[in-house]
Amino acid sequence: MNAPLPEAIRKALESVTLDDKYSLEHGRAFMSGTQALVRLPMLQKKRDAMFGLNTGGFISGYRGSPLGGYDQALWAAKKHLAAQNIVFQPGVNEELAATAVWGSQQLDLYPQSKKVDGVFGIWYGKGPGVDRCSDVFKHANMAGTAKHGGVIALAGDDHIAKSSTAAHQSDHIFKACGLPVFFPSSVQDILDMGLHAFAMSRFAGVWSGMKTIQEIVESSSSVSVDPDRVDIILPEDFRMPPGGLHIRWPDPPLEQEARLLDYKWYAALAYVRANRLNHNVIEGPHDRFGIIASGKAYNDTRQALSDLGLDDETCRRIGLRLHKVNVVWPLEATITRDFALGLQEILVVEEKRQVIEYLI
C-alpha cells in the first residue's frame, strides 16, 4: 500500500489550478510555448510595476502556424490580460496589425493625452506575414520605440514547410529591416529572452525580432514565472548620441537612417555584450574544437552530443567547446572572438540558410 503524501506536498497539489500559468505570482508553472507568449507581456507589466512604471501592453497580428493558436490563447486569457492593462486586437491583415503596434510607440509624441508611462507592443505573424510587413518594419524600426515602450515582432517560422507552401526562415527579412533577431530554444527561453528583447528594444530604440518554430513554441514544460528572474543590465560602454535613440518628431528620413546605422545597432550589440546573451555552455582549459548553435539547432546539438555519450565533463576532457547564441543577428563580435580563441576548428550548426556562419 502506498504511503500517504506529506502534508506540505498534499496542500501544494490541492492549490494547483489550470490558471497558474497566468495567475501564479512566483514559482513554477506548466505551460506551452504559446502560453508563454501570453504570459510574457504580463511579466513585462509586473517588472515595470516593480520599478515604479505605470505601463500598458498592446498585441496585434495575424494568425498562422506555428502561431495559429496564439490569438485563441490570448482570448482565453482575456481577464488576466485586462487585469494587467494589456489589450489584444487581432489585425485584419499583417500590415495593419504591424502599423497599429507602431502606433503604440508614438505615445510620447502626444504627451497631453498620456494615461500611462508607456505601451509595450507585440506583433505576431507567420513567416510569409513577416515578408508582407517588411515596409512597416523598416519604417517603424527607423522611427524608433518609446523610452518606456518597446516592441517584439514575433515570427512563426515553418522550416520544414509542414503547413506552408514554402519553407520559411525569417532571419534574413528581419536583418534586411534592421531588427535584431532573438531565437529562443525552450519555453523558458521564450520568457527570459522575451524580457531581454523588450529591454533591448527600449535601450536601443529598435524593434526586436523573435523567431519561433513548431518544435519550440508547441512544446510544453515547467518554467519559472518569477518577474525578477531575469537580471537586466544596461550597458555602460555605449555613449548615447545627442537626443538619444527613441522616437521623435520631426525626424527626417536620412537622420533616422543615420541613427539606425551609426548608433542603434551598436546599442543593441552593447546590450548583448552587457547581458552575455551569447555564451559558452561548455568550455575547458584545453579546448581545440568548437560548436556554435542557436534555437532548435542548439537543442539538436545537445541531443547529438548526448547520443554520442559526450556529457559535459567528457566534452571538457576532450577539448570540445559549445557556444549558445540567443541573438543571431547582429552577432556580437567580442563574445564570438572569445569563443573562438584557441580553437583549431569551428562547426556551425544552424537550420536553413546560413546566418551565423557568414557572420563568423
C-alpha positions as a Markdown table, in Angstrom:
| # | Residue | x | y | z |
|---|---|---|---|---|
| 1 | Met | 0.0 | 0.0 | 0.0 |
| 2 | Asn | 1.3 | 3.4 | -1.0 |
| 3 | Ala | 2.3 | 5.7 | 1.9 |
| 4 | Pro | 0.2 | 9.0 | 2.2 |
| 5 | Leu | 1.7 | 12.1 | 0.8 |
| 6 | Pro | 3.4 | 14.5 | 3.2 |
| 7 | Glu | 1.0 | 17.3 | 4.3 |
| 8 | Ala | 3.0 | 20.1 | 2.6 |
| 9 | Ile | 3.0 | 18.3 | -0.8 |
| 10 | Arg | -0.7 | 17.4 | -0.5 |
| 11 | Lys | -1.6 | 21.1 | 0.2 |
| 12 | Ala | 0.6 | 22.3 | -2.7 |
| 13 | Leu | -1.1 | 19.8 | -5.1 |
| 14 | Glu | -4.5 | 20.9 | -3.9 |
| 15 | Ser | -3.7 | 24.5 | -4.7 |
| 16 | Val | -2.6 | 23.9 | -8.3 |
| 17 | Thr | -5.0 | 25.2 | -10.9 |
| 18 | Leu | -5.0 | 25.5 | -14.7 |
| 19 | Asp | -4.8 | 29.2 | -14.3 |
| 20 | Asp | -1.4 | 29.0 | -12.6 |
| 21 | Lys | 0.3 | 29.7 | -15.9 |
| 22 | Tyr | -1.2 | 33.2 | -15.9 |
| 23 | Ser | -2.0 | 33.9 | -12.3 |
| 24 | Leu | 0.9 | 32.5 | -10.3 |
| 25 | Glu | 3.0 | 35.3 | -8.9 |
| 26 | His | 6.2 | 33.3 | -8.2 |
| 27 | Gly | 7.5 | 29.8 | -8.5 |
| 28 | Arg | 7.0 | 27.3 | -11.4 |
| 29 | Ala | 4.0 | 26.7 | -13.7 |
| 30 | Phe | 3.4 | 24.3 | -16.5 |
| 31 | Met | 2.7 | 25.9 | -19.9 |
| 32 | Ser | 3.2 | 25.6 | -23.6 |
| 33 | Gly | 5.4 | 27.9 | -25.7 |
| 34 | Thr | 2.2 | 29.6 | -27.0 |
| 35 | Gln | 1.0 | 30.2 | -23.4 |
| 36 | Ala | 4.4 | 31.5 | -22.5 |
| 37 | Leu | 4.0 | 34.2 | -25.2 |
| 38 | Val | 0.7 | 35.1 | -23.5 |
| 39 | Arg | 2.4 | 35.3 | -20.1 |
| 40 | Leu | 5.4 | 37.3 | -21.4 |
| 41 | Pro | 3.6 | 40.7 | -21.6 |
| 42 | Met | 2.2 | 40.1 | -18.1 |
| 43 | Leu | 5.7 | 39.6 | -16.8 |
| 44 | Gln | 6.8 | 42.8 | -18.5 |
| 45 | Lys | 4.0 | 44.7 | -16.9 |
| 46 | Lys | 4.9 | 43.2 | -13.5 |
| 47 | Arg | 8.5 | 44.2 | -13.9 |
| 48 | Asp | 7.6 | 47.7 | -14.9 |
| 49 | Ala | 5.5 | 48.0 | -11.8 |
| 50 | Met | 8.4 | 46.8 | -9.7 |
| 51 | Phe | 10.4 | 49.8 | -11.0 |
| 52 | Gly | 7.6 | 52.3 | -10.5 |
| 53 | Leu | 6.3 | 52.4 | -14.1 |
| 54 | Asn | 2.7 | 52.5 | -15.0 |
| 55 | Thr | 2.7 | 50.9 | -18.4 |
| 56 | Gly | 0.2 | 49.1 | -20.7 |
| 57 | Gly | 0.6 | 46.5 | -23.4 |
| 58 | Phe | -0.8 | 46.2 | -26.9 |
| 59 | Ile | -0.8 | 43.0 | -29.0 |
| 60 | Ser | -1.8 | 42.6 | -32.6 |
| 61 | Gly | -1.1 | 40.3 | -35.5 |
| 62 | Tyr | -2.5 | 37.7 | -37.8 |
| 63 | Arg | -2.6 | 34.0 | -37.1 |
| 64 | Gly | -0.7 | 31.3 | -38.9 |
| 65 | Ser | 1.1 | 28.1 | -38.0 |
| 66 | Pro | 3.0 | 27.6 | -35.7 |
| 67 | Leu | 1.4 | 30.6 | -34.1 |
| 68 | Gly | -2.1 | 29.5 | -35.3 |
| 69 | Gly | -3.3 | 29.2 | -31.7 |
| 70 | Tyr | -1.8 | 32.4 | -30.3 |
| 71 | Asp | -4.9 | 34.5 | -30.7 |
| 72 | Gln | -7.1 | 31.8 | -29.2 |
| 73 | Ala | -4.8 | 31.6 | -26.2 |
| 74 | Leu | -4.9 | 35.4 | -25.8 |
| 75 | Trp | -8.7 | 35.4 | -26.0 |
| 76 | Ala | -8.8 | 32.6 | -23.3 |
| 77 | Ala | -6.6 | 34.7 | -21.1 |
| 78 | Lys | -8.6 | 37.9 | -21.6 |
| 79 | Lys | -9.4 | 38.5 | -17.9 |
| 80 | His | -5.7 | 38.1 | -16.9 |
| 81 | Leu | -4.5 | 40.4 | -19.7 |
| 82 | Ala | -7.1 | 43.1 | -18.8 |
| 83 | Ala | -6.1 | 43.0 | -15.2 |
| 84 | Gln | -2.6 | 44.0 | -16.4 |
| 85 | Asn | -3.8 | 46.7 | -18.7 |
| 86 | Ile | -2.9 | 44.7 | -21.8 |
| 87 | Val | -5.1 | 45.0 | -24.9 |
| 88 | Phe | -5.3 | 42.3 | -27.6 |
| 89 | Gln | -6.7 | 43.4 | -31.0 |
| 90 | Pro | -6.1 | 41.0 | -33.9 |
| 91 | Gly | -5.4 | 42.7 | -37.2 |
| 92 | Val | -7.4 | 42.5 | -40.4 |
| 93 | Asn | -4.1 | 41.6 | -42.0 |
| 94 | Glu | -0.4 | 41.5 | -41.0 |
| 95 | Glu | 0.4 | 45.0 | -42.3 |
| 96 | Leu | -2.4 | 46.8 | -40.5 |
| 97 | Ala | -1.5 | 44.9 | -37.3 |
| 98 | Ala | 2.1 | 46.0 | -37.5 |
| 99 | Thr | 1.1 | 49.6 | -38.2 |
| 100 | Ala | -1.1 | 49.5 | -35.1 |
| 101 | Val | 1.7 | 48.3 | -33.0 |
| 102 | Trp | 3.9 | 51.0 | -34.5 |
| 103 | Gly | 1.3 | 53.5 | -33.3 |
| 104 | Ser | 1.7 | 52.2 | -29.7 |
| 105 | Gln | 5.2 | 53.7 | -29.7 |
| 106 | Gln | 4.0 | 57.2 | -30.7 |
| 107 | Leu | 2.5 | 58.0 | -27.3 |
| 108 | Asp | 5.4 | 60.3 | -26.3 |
| 109 | Leu | 4.6 | 62.5 | -29.4 |
| 110 | Tyr | 1.3 | 63.4 | -27.7 |
| 111 | Pro | 2.1 | 63.9 | -24.0 |
| 112 | Gln | -1.1 | 65.8 | -23.4 |
| 113 | Ser | -3.1 | 62.6 | -23.9 |
| 114 | Lys | -0.9 | 60.2 | -22.0 |
| 115 | Lys | -2.6 | 58.0 | -19.4 |
| 116 | Val | 0.4 | 55.6 | -18.9 |
| 117 | Asp | 4.2 | 56.0 | -18.9 |
| 118 | Gly | 4.5 | 53.8 | -22.0 |
| 119 | Val | 3.0 | 51.0 | -24.0 |
| 120 | Phe | 5.0 | 47.9 | -24.9 |
| 121 | Gly | 3.9 | 46.0 | -28.1 |
| 122 | Ile | 3.9 | 42.6 | -29.6 |
| 123 | Trp | 3.3 | 41.9 | -33.3 |
| 124 | Tyr | 2.9 | 38.3 | -34.4 |
| 125 | Gly | 2.6 | 36.6 | -37.7 |
| 126 | Lys | 3.5 | 33.5 | -39.8 |
| 127 | Gly | 6.7 | 33.7 | -41.8 |
| 128 | Pro | 5.0 | 35.0 | -45.0 |
| 129 | Gly | 3.4 | 37.7 | -42.9 |
| 130 | Val | 6.9 | 38.8 | -42.0 |
| 131 | Asp | 7.6 | 39.2 | -45.7 |
| 132 | Arg | 4.4 | 41.2 | -46.2 |
| 133 | Cys | 5.3 | 43.6 | -43.3 |
| 134 | Ser | 8.8 | 44.5 | -44.3 |
| 135 | Asp | 7.9 | 48.0 | -45.3 |
| 136 | Val | 6.2 | 48.7 | -41.9 |
| 137 | Phe | 9.1 | 47.0 | -40.1 |
| 138 | Lys | 11.6 | 49.2 | -41.8 |
| 139 | His | 9.7 | 52.5 | -41.2 |
| 140 | Ala | 8.8 | 51.6 | -37.6 |
| 141 | Asn | 12.3 | 50.5 | -36.8 |
| 142 | Met | 13.9 | 53.6 | -38.2 |
| 143 | Ala | 11.4 | 55.8 | -36.4 |
| 144 | Gly | 12.2 | 54.1 | -33.1 |
| 145 | Thr | 10.5 | 52.9 | -29.9 |
| 146 | Ala | 9.3 | 54.8 | -26.9 |
| 147 | Lys | 11.5 | 55.1 | -23.8 |
| 148 | His | 9.1 | 53.0 | -21.7 |
| 149 | Gly | 7.6 | 51.2 | -24.7 |
| 150 | Gly | 9.4 | 48.6 | -26.7 |
| 151 | Val | 8.3 | 46.2 | -29.4 |
| 152 | Ile | 8.8 | 42.5 | -30.2 |
| 153 | Ala | 8.0 | 41.3 | -33.7 |
| 154 | Leu | 7.2 | 37.6 | -33.3 |
| 155 | Ala | 7.7 | 35.4 | -36.4 |
| 156 | Gly | 6.3 | 31.9 | -36.6 |
| 157 | Asp | 8.7 | 30.1 | -38.9 |
| 158 | Asp | 8.0 | 26.9 | -40.8 |
| 159 | His | 11.4 | 25.5 | -41.5 |
| 160 | Ile | 10.1 | 22.2 | -42.9 |
| 161 | Ala | 7.0 | 23.5 | -44.8 |
| 162 | Lys | 4.8 | 21.4 | -42.6 |
| 163 | Ser | 1.8 | 23.7 | -43.1 |
| 164 | Ser | 3.2 | 26.2 | -45.7 |
| 165 | Thr | 3.6 | 26.3 | -49.5 |
| 166 | Ala | 7.3 | 27.1 | -49.0 |
| 167 | Ala | 9.8 | 26.5 | -46.2 |
| 168 | His | 10.3 | 29.8 | -44.3 |
| 169 | Gln | 13.1 | 31.4 | -42.4 |
| 170 | Ser | 12.6 | 35.0 | -41.1 |
| 171 | Asp | 16.2 | 35.8 | -40.1 |
| 172 | His | 17.1 | 37.4 | -43.4 |
| 173 | Ile | 14.0 | 39.5 | -43.6 |
| 174 | Phe | 14.4 | 40.8 | -40.1 |
| 175 | Lys | 18.1 | 41.5 | -40.8 |
| 176 | Ala | 17.2 | 43.4 | -44.0 |
| 177 | Cys | 14.7 | 45.5 | -42.0 |
| 178 | Gly | 17.4 | 46.2 | -39.3 |
| 179 | Leu | 15.7 | 44.2 | -36.5 |
| 180 | Pro | 18.0 | 42.3 | -34.1 |
| 181 | Val | 16.9 | 38.6 | -34.1 |
| 182 | Phe | 16.3 | 36.5 | -31.0 |
| 183 | Phe | 15.9 | 32.8 | -31.3 |
| 184 | Pro | 14.7 | 31.1 | -28.1 |
| 185 | Ser | 15.5 | 27.4 | -27.7 |
| 186 | Ser | 12.9 | 26.5 | -25.0 |
| 187 | Val | 9.7 | 27.6 | -23.3 |
| 188 | Gln | 11.8 | 29.2 | -20.5 |
| 189 | Asp | 13.8 | 31.0 | -23.1 |
| 190 | Ile | 10.6 | 32.5 | -24.6 |
| 191 | Leu | 10.0 | 34.2 | -21.2 |
| 192 | Asp | 13.7 | 35.1 | -20.5 |
| 193 | Met | 14.7 | 36.2 | -23.9 |
| 194 | Gly | 11.4 | 37.9 | -24.4 |
| 195 | Leu | 12.1 | 40.2 | -21.4 |
| 196 | His | 15.6 | 40.9 | -22.8 |
| 197 | Ala | 14.0 | 41.6 | -26.2 |
| 198 | Phe | 11.8 | 44.3 | -24.6 |
| 199 | Ala | 14.7 | 45.7 | -22.7 |
| 200 | Met | 16.9 | 45.9 | -25.8 |
| 201 | Ser | 14.1 | 47.5 | -27.7 |
| 202 | Arg | 13.8 | 50.2 | -25.1 |
| 203 | Phe | 17.5 | 50.8 | -24.7 |
| 204 | Ala | 18.5 | 50.7 | -28.4 |
| 205 | Gly | 15.3 | 52.2 | -29.9 |
| 206 | Val | 14.8 | 49.2 | -32.2 |
| 207 | Trp | 12.1 | 46.7 | -32.8 |
| 208 | Ser | 13.3 | 43.3 | -31.6 |
| 209 | Gly | 12.6 | 40.3 | -33.9 |
| 210 | Met | 12.0 | 36.9 | -32.3 |
| 211 | Lys | 11.8 | 33.6 | -34.2 |
| 212 | Thr | 9.6 | 30.8 | -33.0 |
| 213 | Ile | 9.3 | 27.4 | -34.7 |
| 214 | Gln | 6.9 | 24.4 | -34.1 |
| 215 | Glu | 9.4 | 22.4 | -32.1 |
| 216 | Ile | 9.8 | 25.2 | -29.5 |
| 217 | Val | 6.5 | 27.1 | -29.4 |
| 218 | Glu | 4.3 | 24.0 | -29.5 |
| 219 | Ser | 6.3 | 22.2 | -26.8 |
| 220 | Ser | 5.4 | 22.4 | -23.0 |
| 221 | Ser | 7.4 | 22.4 | -19.8 |
| 222 | Ser | 7.5 | 23.6 | -16.2 |
| 223 | Val | 9.0 | 27.1 | -16.1 |
| 224 | Ser | 9.9 | 29.8 | -13.6 |
| 225 | Val | 7.5 | 32.7 | -13.7 |
| 226 | Asp | 9.3 | 35.0 | -11.2 |
| 227 | Pro | 9.2 | 38.5 | -12.6 |
| 228 | Asp | 12.6 | 39.2 | -11.1 |
| 229 | Arg | 14.2 | 36.0 | -12.5 |
| 230 | Val | 15.9 | 37.9 | -15.4 |
| 231 | Asp | 18.7 | 40.3 | -14.3 |
| 232 | Ile | 18.7 | 43.1 | -16.9 |
| 233 | Ile | 22.0 | 45.1 | -17.2 |
| 234 | Leu | 22.0 | 48.3 | -19.1 |
| 235 | Pro | 25.3 | 48.8 | -20.9 |
| 236 | Glu | 27.8 | 51.3 | -19.6 |
| 237 | Asp | 30.2 | 51.1 | -22.6 |
| 238 | Phe | 27.8 | 52.8 | -25.1 |
| 239 | Arg | 27.7 | 56.5 | -25.4 |
| 240 | Met | 24.2 | 57.8 | -26.4 |
| 241 | Pro | 24.1 | 60.4 | -29.2 |
| 242 | Pro | 22.5 | 63.8 | -28.5 |
| 243 | Gly | 18.8 | 63.4 | -28.4 |
| 244 | Gly | 19.0 | 59.7 | -27.6 |
| 245 | Leu | 17.7 | 56.8 | -29.8 |
| 246 | His | 13.9 | 57.0 | -29.2 |
| 247 | Ile | 11.1 | 58.1 | -31.5 |
| 248 | Arg | 10.7 | 61.9 | -32.0 |
| 249 | Trp | 9.0 | 64.3 | -34.4 |
| 250 | Pro | 10.0 | 65.9 | -36.7 |
| 251 | Asp | 12.6 | 63.3 | -37.8 |
| 252 | Pro | 13.8 | 63.4 | -41.4 |
| 253 | Pro | 14.3 | 60.0 | -43.1 |
| 254 | Leu | 18.1 | 60.4 | -43.6 |
| 255 | Glu | 18.5 | 61.3 | -39.9 |
| 256 | Gln | 16.5 | 58.2 | -39.0 |
| 257 | Glu | 18.7 | 56.1 | -41.2 |
| 258 | Ala | 21.9 | 57.5 | -39.8 |
| 259 | Arg | 20.7 | 56.9 | -36.3 |
| 260 | Leu | 19.9 | 53.3 | -37.0 |
| 261 | Leu | 23.2 | 52.6 | -38.9 |
| 262 | Asp | 25.6 | 54.6 | -36.6 |
| 263 | Tyr | 24.1 | 54.1 | -33.2 |
| 264 | Lys | 21.1 | 51.8 | -32.8 |
| 265 | Trp | 22.7 | 48.6 | -33.9 |
| 266 | Tyr | 25.8 | 49.3 | -31.8 |
| 267 | Ala | 23.5 | 49.9 | -28.8 |
| 268 | Ala | 21.9 | 46.5 | -29.4 |
| 269 | Leu | 25.3 | 44.9 | -29.6 |
| 270 | Ala | 26.3 | 46.6 | -26.4 |
| 271 | Tyr | 23.1 | 45.2 | -24.8 |
| 272 | Val | 24.0 | 41.6 | -25.9 |
| 273 | Arg | 27.5 | 42.1 | -24.6 |
| 274 | Ala | 26.5 | 43.5 | -21.2 |
| 275 | Asn | 24.0 | 40.7 | -20.6 |
| 276 | Arg | 26.1 | 37.9 | -22.1 |
| 277 | Leu | 23.1 | 36.7 | -24.2 |
| 278 | Asn | 25.5 | 34.6 | -26.3 |
| 279 | His | 27.8 | 32.5 | -24.1 |
| 280 | Asn | 29.8 | 29.3 | -23.7 |
| 281 | Val | 27.8 | 26.5 | -22.3 |
| 282 | Ile | 30.7 | 24.0 | -22.2 |
| 283 | Glu | 34.3 | 25.1 | -22.0 |
| 284 | Gly | 37.6 | 23.8 | -20.7 |
| 285 | Pro | 41.2 | 24.9 | -20.4 |
| 286 | His | 42.5 | 23.0 | -23.5 |
| 287 | Asp | 39.6 | 23.3 | -26.0 |
| 288 | Arg | 40.5 | 22.7 | -29.6 |
| 289 | Phe | 37.1 | 22.1 | -31.3 |
| 290 | Gly | 34.2 | 24.5 | -31.1 |
| 291 | Ile | 30.5 | 24.1 | -31.9 |
| 292 | Ile | 28.2 | 27.1 | -32.1 |
| 293 | Ala | 24.4 | 26.9 | -32.5 |
| 294 | Ser | 21.2 | 28.7 | -31.7 |
| 295 | Gly | 17.5 | 27.9 | -31.2 |
| 296 | Lys | 16.3 | 24.4 | -32.2 |
| 297 | Ala | 19.8 | 23.7 | -33.7 |
| 298 | Tyr | 21.3 | 24.2 | -30.2 |
| 299 | Asn | 18.8 | 21.6 | -28.8 |
| 300 | Asp | 19.6 | 19.2 | -31.6 |
| 301 | Thr | 23.4 | 19.6 | -30.9 |
| 302 | Arg | 22.9 | 18.9 | -27.2 |
| 303 | Gln | 20.9 | 15.7 | -28.1 |
| 304 | Ala | 23.5 | 14.6 | -30.6 |
| 305 | Leu | 26.3 | 15.0 | -28.0 |
| 306 | Ser | 24.2 | 13.0 | -25.6 |
| 307 | Asp | 23.6 | 10.3 | -28.1 |
| 308 | Leu | 27.3 | 10.1 | -28.7 |
| 309 | Gly | 27.9 | 9.7 | -25.0 |
| 310 | Leu | 29.5 | 13.1 | -24.7 |
| 311 | Asp | 28.4 | 14.6 | -21.4 |
| 312 | Asp | 29.6 | 18.0 | -20.3 |
| 313 | Glu | 32.6 | 16.6 | -18.4 |
| 314 | Thr | 33.7 | 14.4 | -21.3 |
| 315 | Cys | 33.4 | 17.4 | -23.7 |
| 316 | Arg | 35.7 | 19.4 | -21.4 |
| 317 | Arg | 38.1 | 16.5 | -21.1 |
| 318 | Ile | 38.5 | 16.0 | -24.9 |
| 319 | Gly | 38.6 | 19.8 | -25.6 |
| 320 | Leu | 35.2 | 20.4 | -27.1 |
| 321 | Arg | 33.7 | 23.9 | -26.5 |
| 322 | Leu | 29.9 | 24.6 | -27.0 |
| 323 | His | 28.6 | 28.1 | -27.6 |
| 324 | Lys | 24.9 | 29.1 | -27.5 |
| 325 | Val | 23.7 | 32.0 | -29.5 |
| 326 | Asn | 20.4 | 33.7 | -28.3 |
| 327 | Val | 20.8 | 36.8 | -30.6 |
| 328 | Val | 21.8 | 35.5 | -34.1 |
| 329 | Trp | 21.9 | 39.0 | -35.7 |
| 330 | Pro | 23.8 | 41.2 | -35.2 |
| 331 | Leu | 26.3 | 38.7 | -33.9 |
| 332 | Glu | 28.3 | 40.3 | -31.1 |
| 333 | Ala | 32.0 | 40.3 | -32.1 |
| 334 | Thr | 33.9 | 40.3 | -28.8 |
| 335 | Ile | 31.9 | 37.4 | -27.4 |
| 336 | Thr | 32.3 | 35.4 | -30.6 |
| 337 | Arg | 36.1 | 36.1 | -30.7 |
| 338 | Asp | 36.4 | 34.9 | -27.1 |
| 339 | Phe | 34.5 | 31.7 | -28.1 |
| 340 | Ala | 36.9 | 31.1 | -31.0 |
| 341 | Leu | 40.1 | 31.9 | -29.1 |
| 342 | Gly | 42.5 | 28.9 | -29.1 |
| 343 | Leu | 40.3 | 26.7 | -31.2 |
| 344 | Gln | 41.6 | 24.8 | -34.2 |
| 345 | Glu | 38.2 | 24.3 | -35.9 |
| 346 | Ile | 34.7 | 25.6 | -35.5 |
| 347 | Leu | 31.5 | 23.8 | -36.5 |
| 348 | Val | 28.4 | 26.0 | -37.1 |
| 349 | Val | 25.1 | 24.2 | -36.6 |
| 350 | Glu | 22.1 | 26.1 | -38.0 |
| 351 | Glu | 18.9 | 25.3 | -40.0 |
| 352 | Lys | 18.2 | 26.6 | -43.5 |
| 353 | Arg | 20.3 | 29.4 | -45.0 |
| 354 | Gln | 23.5 | 30.5 | -43.2 |
| 355 | Val | 23.3 | 33.4 | -40.8 |
| 356 | Ile | 25.9 | 32.7 | -38.0 |
| 357 | Glu | 28.4 | 31.1 | -40.4 |
| 358 | Tyr | 28.7 | 34.1 | -42.6 |
| 359 | Leu | 29.0 | 36.4 | -39.7 |
| 360 | Ile | 31.8 | 34.4 | -38.2 |
